[in-house]
């Protein structure tokens, strides 16, 4: 990438990624999506995380200054990274409610982000985050977060016990959108395929 100006191949990569991300986002935002099977929903959730992970590897996104308002950064940044890493590094589960981790599994090869996060929050009191929906600025998203109590004892910690599926997905996609919508030419990438 030449500075912050992507070449044609990079624009194509970003355009395809953004289009699929927003296709999934549009589907996930419907009431019909939440009536589908838990396995189907999780497949879409994992896909949107995987696409986001690829898009943020793009140098253009990595080099952009962060302009977004922080959503209780001490909690939300780390929580989002935890969920993202958990889904990326442990792709063995078929539903949100079946995702679990314990200290032994989190550190099976080395101590990383997941273990550090769970050690930090183990035993903390629940909190509720409230932030504006990036696509609907007049709408707030409330997220109830329950921290594990026995992670240090190698007890299994279920993702559903930290964040419900619906709130966890809305929170995570909201965080993704805050990053992806910062790219200065996102609309141009979507509207002008050949440029």
N, C-alpha and C positions, 0 to 999 in steps of 0.2 A: 504494500500500500504506500503510495507516494504522499507522505505527510498525513493529512486527514482526508485526502481526496481519493476515494477508491477507484481502481481501474475497472474495466468492463466486466471481467470475471468476478471480481469482488462484489460489484453491484449486483450481478446475477445471483451470487450466493446469498447476499443480504436480502434481495427481493424475494427469492424463493423461501428463505427462512422466515421473513416477516409475514409473507402471505400465509404460510402454513400456521404460524403462531396465531395470527388473527383469525384464521378459519377455526382453529381449536378454541380460541378465546370466545368467539361468537357462539359456538356450540355449547361450551361449558356454562355460559351465561343464561341459557334457556332453562325454563322449568322442566321441559321434556328430558333434558340431559340427566337431571337428578332423579328421574323415574326409571332410568335405564339400569341395567345390572351393575353391581359394585365392581365386577371384573371389567366391564366395558368402560366405566367411568375411570377406573385406575389406569387402564391402557391409555386413555386420552390424557390423563394427568401426567403420567410418565413421559408421554410424547411431548407435551408442552414444556416440561422441565428439560428434556433432552435438547429440544430446539433452542431454548433459552441458553443452555450451556454452550452450545455451538456458536450462537450469535455473540455472546459476550467474549468469546475467544478472538473475535474480530478486532484487529488493532484499532480501528476507528472508534469502537465503543470503549476499549481499554484506555485510550488516550484522552477521552473527553473529560472536561472538568465536571464535577458533580454539582448540579444546580438545584437538585430536588430538596424539598423540605424533608427533614428527617422525621420519621415516625418513631418517636421514643427510641433513638438509635441504640442505646445500651441493650435493649431487649430485642427490637425488631431485626436489626442487622444480623445479630448472632443467631437468632431463631431461624431466619430465612436461610442462612448458610447451613445451619444444621439440617433442616428439611431437605435442602438441595443436595447436600452431600450424602445424606442417608438414602435418598432415592437413587442417586447416581452410583454409589459404591456398593449397595446391597439390593440389586435388582431381582431378588428372588421371590418377591411377594406378589400376590395377585389382586389384593384389595388394600385400600388405605387402612382399614381396621386390622388387617393381619400383619402390618409392618411393625417389627419389634427389634430391639437391640439390647444387649447387655454389655457390661464392661469387658468381659472376655472376648466377645465377638468384635466389639469396637476397636480393640487393641490387638487383634489377631496377628497383624503383620507389623504394625507400628502405632504409636499414639498419635492420633490426628485430631482434626477439627471436631469430629463427633464426640470423642471422648472428652476433649477439653471443655466443650460446651456443656455436656451432661454433668461433669464434675463441678463446673461453675454454678449451675442452677439447682443441683441436687438439694432438696429440702427447702427451697425458697417458697414463699407464699404465692398463691395464684395472682395473676394480674389480668387486667382487661385493657387492650389497646383499642384506640379509636382513631381512624384516619379517613381521609376523603378518598373516595373511589377516583382513580386517575381519569377514567372515561366518563364519569358522572360526578363532576365536582360538587354538586349539591347533595350528594348522597354519602353518608358515612358508613364505614365498615367497622363493626365491632368484633373483636376477636378475644375470646376467653382462653387464657393460657394457664395450664396446670402443670407445674414442674414436678418431676419425679422425686420420690422420697428415699428410695433405696438403691439408687444406681451404684453407689460405692460398695454395696454388698453383693454386687453382681446379679441383682434381680433384673428380670426382663422389663424393659420400658417400652410400652406400646405407643406408637405415634398418635393413635386415636385418643389416648389418655392425656396427651399434651395439648393436642388441637383436634377438634372434630374435623371430619373430612370437609364439610362445606365451608366452615370458617377457615380451615387451613389452606384450602384451595383459593378462596377469595383473597386471603392475606398474601399468599405467595404470588398469585397472578398480579395483584396490585403492586407488589414490589418489583416484579419483572417489568410491568408496564412503565413504572417510574424510570427505570433504566433505559428501556428500549425507545421510549418516546422522546428521549433527550437527543437522539441522533438528529442532527440538523436537517438532513435530507431524507428522512424516512418516507415522507409523503412522496417525494420525487422518485425514490426507488420503486415505490409501489405503482405510481401512475405512469412512469416513462420507462418501460421495460428495455428499450434499445439504447438509452442514453448512457 
